[in-house]
Amino acid sequence: MASAATADVTKQSAAPGWGQRFFSLARTLLRRPSHALGTLISLLFLVIAIIGPLLAPYGANEQIVADARDGPSAAHWFGVDTLGRDVYSRVLLGTRDIFTLAGIGTLLAVLIGTSLGLLSGYRGGWFDELLMRFFDSVLALPALLLALLLLGTLGPSRQSVLFVIVIVYIPIVARVVRSVVLSVKTRSYIEAARVQGESSARILFREILPAVLPALAVEAALRFSYAIFLASSLGFLGVGVQPPSPEWGLMVNEARDAVSQTPWALYFPAAAISLLVISVNLLADGLKHVFQMDGER
């Protein structure tokens, strides 16, 4: 008995803990320069979103009329727009807007989509068939067109954009999760859990969900990058977040009519959108690579 207990303790101590596993995955993620760069830039934008108000020298809508249309300088790093607003401050403060909209929207879409995907894939039958056919009909429309249709009904506002992001990306997340569930639910350990009388909820969240998490992490990162682009596109089209918000897409929209006079007011927020989307995509590619290597071990 004592030797068996000692062996169990030794086995448990030899197994890597969550901390060791996290650092191992982080080292793998940062091994490739492109993945490391995407991760670091994404984290930098996250830090800016958190402490942006402390870094911005001016308010988002503070007007320095005497400096209106001034180009980039030591006083205004990204120049000044036609209304006398400091572009650098607005880009910094707009980071929080884009992270709030895209981040919360993606989080809600992932939570709801994961729950529906787990339930649909595990139960199967008519529920799975009806839900997937409904999602197929939703996915038949391009994301931007569906978003415009929804916003045409709801009206342009921050809450409407958040709702649109959730609705647009729930079907995609649900289908990804369902595909993993279908490949996992026939495995022997799931059958053993059923034979032991475990409840469906316990099997779903204790046995199946861990197998879904790697694919879900990659999908969440991808959805986040697409949500950034979608929110910015809606702002650019004038049907998303409304003035005087420093949301990047809206800034590009406001600056395009005066691009010959103040090109910096358009180029810097556009560059911020591109840089963040590319970095998050590199991060998602890195996560995919990490989980593939982890699955091969």
ChimeraX attribute file (.defattr): number of C-alpha atoms within 10 A of each C-alpha:
attribute: neighborCount
match mode: 1-to-1
recipient: residues
	/A:1	6
	/A:2	7
	/A:3	8
	/A:4	9
	/A:5	10
	/A:6	11
	/A:7	12
	/A:8	12
	/A:9	11
	/A:10	11
	/A:11	10
	/A:12	11
	/A:13	10
	/A:14	9
	/A:15	10
	/A:16	11
	/A:17	10
	/A:18	9
	/A:19	9
	/A:20	11
	/A:21	13
	/A:22	12
	/A:23	11
	/A:24	14
	/A:25	17
	/A:26	16
	/A:27	13
	/A:28	19
	/A:29	22
	/A:30	18
	/A:31	13
	/A:32	12
	/A:33	11
	/A:34	16
	/A:35	22
	/A:36	20
	/A:37	16
	/A:38	24
	/A:39	22
	/A:40	16
	/A:41	18
	/A:42	21
	/A:43	15
	/A:44	13
	/A:45	20
	/A:46	16
	/A:47	13
	/A:48	20
	/A:49	19
	/A:50	15
	/A:51	15
	/A:52	20
	/A:53	18
	/A:54	11
	/A:55	12
	/A:56	18
	/A:57	15
	/A:58	19
	/A:59	13
	/A:60	21
	/A:61	17
	/A:62	13
	/A:63	17
	/A:64	15
	/A:65	13
	/A:66	9
	/A:67	18
	/A:68	17
	/A:69	22
	/A:70	19
	/A:71	20
	/A:72	17
	/A:73	10
	/A:74	8
	/A:75	13
	/A:76	18
	/A:77	14
	/A:78	22
	/A:79	25
	/A:80	28
	/A:81	28
	/A:82	19
	/A:83	15
	/A:84	18
	/A:85	24
	/A:86	31
	/A:87	28
	/A:88	24
	/A:89	25
	/A:90	28
	/A:91	26
	/A:92	27
	/A:93	27
	/A:94	26
	/A:95	25
	/A:96	23
	/A:97	20
	/A:98	22
	/A:99	19
	/A:100	15
	/A:101	24
	/A:102	25
	/A:103	22
	/A:104	18
	/A:105	27
	/A:106	30
	/A:107	16
	/A:108	18
	/A:109	27
	/A:110	27
	/A:111	16
	/A:112	19
	/A:113	24
	/A:114	25
	/A:115	19
	/A:116	21
	/A:117	29
	/A:118	26
	/A:119	20
	/A:120	25
	/A:121	24
	/A:122	20
	/A:123	14
	/A:124	14
	/A:125	10
	/A:126	10
	/A:127	12
	/A:128	18
	/A:129	13
	/A:130	13
	/A:131	17
	/A:132	19
	/A:133	11
	/A:134	12
	/A:135	17
	/A:136	14
	/A:137	10
	/A:138	17
	/A:139	15
	/A:140	9
	/A:141	12
	/A:142	10
	/A:143	19
	/A:144	17
	/A:145	10
	/A:146	17
	/A:147	23
	/A:148	19
	/A:149	13
	/A:150	18
	/A:151	19
	/A:152	12
	/A:153	9
	/A:154	14
	/A:155	15
	/A:156	19
	/A:157	15
	/A:158	18
	/A:159	14
	/A:160	20
	/A:161	28
	/A:162	22
	/A:163	20
	/A:164	26
	/A:165	28
	/A:166	23
	/A:167	22
	/A:168	25
	/A:169	25
	/A:170	24
	/A:171	26
	/A:172	22
	/A:173	25
	/A:174	27
	/A:175	22
	/A:176	18
	/A:177	28
	/A:178	26
	/A:179	15
	/A:180	20
	/A:181	22
	/A:182	18
	/A:183	11
	/A:184	19
	/A:185	18
	/A:186	11
	/A:187	10
	/A:188	10
	/A:189	14
	/A:190	17
	/A:191	12
	/A:192	11
	/A:193	15
	/A:194	14
	/A:195	9
	/A:196	9
	/A:197	9
	/A:198	12
	/A:199	10
	/A:200	15
	/A:201	12
	/A:202	13
	/A:203	19
	/A:204	18
	/A:205	14
	/A:206	11
	/A:207	17
	/A:208	21
	/A:209	20
	/A:210	11
	/A:211	16
	/A:212	20
	/A:213	16
	/A:214	17
	/A:215	17
	/A:216	21
	/A:217	16
	/A:218	21
	/A:219	21
	/A:220	21
	/A:221	21
	/A:222	19
	/A:223	27
	/A:224	28
	/A:225	24
	/A:226	20
	/A:227	29
	/A:228	26
	/A:229	20
	/A:230	22
	/A:231	30
	/A:232	27
	/A:233	19
	/A:234	21
	/A:235	27
	/A:236	20
	/A:237	15
	/A:238	16
	/A:239	21
	/A:240	28
	/A:241	27
	/A:242	14
	/A:243	13
	/A:244	11
	/A:245	17
	/A:246	25
	/A:247	27
	/A:248	31
	/A:249	29
	/A:250	27
	/A:251	27
	/A:252	25
	/A:253	19
	/A:254	20
	/A:255	21
	/A:256	16
	/A:257	12
	/A:258	14
	/A:259	16
	/A:260	9
	/A:261	15
	/A:262	21
	/A:263	18
	/A:264	24
	/A:265	31
	/A:266	23
	/A:267	17
	/A:268	19
	/A:269	28
	/A:270	18
	/A:271	12
	/A:272	18
	/A:273	20
	/A:274	13
	/A:275	16
	/A:276	22
	/A:277	21
	/A:278	16
	/A:279	23
	/A:280	26
	/A:281	23
	/A:282	23
	/A:283	27
	/A:284	24
	/A:285	19
	/A:286	25
	/A:287	24
	/A:288	20
	/A:289	17
	/A:290	21
	/A:291	18
	/A:292	13
	/A:293	12
	/A:294	14
	/A:295	9
	/A:296	6
	/A:297	5
